[in-house]
């Protein structure tokens, strides 16, 4: 597994945990944690998009 695929795997895991944590945070009525999870989700998608633009297919 090359480093690019490993990076995408790590970003996918971060995004998955962020989505799951958003649901848990809203159920527990902890909106501050939900905001941090949205930031984590947005950050992982942004990094993946930037990484994709740097790679020439």
NORHUKA-V978709 format. One record per helix or strand. SS is the DSSP state (hx for helix, st for strand). FROM is the first residue (numbers start at 1). TO is the last residue. If there is no record, write none. Layout:
BEGIN
ss;from;to
SS;FROM;TO
SS;FROM;TO
END
This chain:
BEGIN
ss;from;to
hx;3;27
hx;31;54
END
